Amino acid sequence: MDSALFSDREKAALLWAEHVTKNTARSRDDIFETVKKSFSESEIVELTFLTAYFNMRNRLNDSLKMPIEEHSDVSKIKKTLNVNTDKVKQFLQHTLDNWPDSFPEPNRDD
């Protein structure tokens, strides 16, 4: 994938998702090795699970001809939400005030 829109890690995730979806991941050791450069084995398991989950949901919805919400239905839901912006601002400020100075590096030896 030649796109400046995605990082190398994101491109690797998309590549893996494509091959899991096409059911070609099992026969493409080269793809696994490419993905393994950006993700630990446990992360690859998570990517595989999420991809398989969304593939299952899509197939279920498509097979049963389950309708996707119309835009107007989603808009109705949005209108019924009452968000207290002061509380959101307080929460965000609290998060910023307590943000750590550093984060531990992920363990890539999984």
Secondary structure, DSSP 8 states (H G I E B T S, - for coil): ---TTS-HHHHHHHHHHHHHHTT-GGG-HHHHHHHHTTS-HHHHHHHHHHHHHHHHHHHHHHHTT-----HHHHHHHHHH----HHHHHHHHHHHHHT--S------TT-
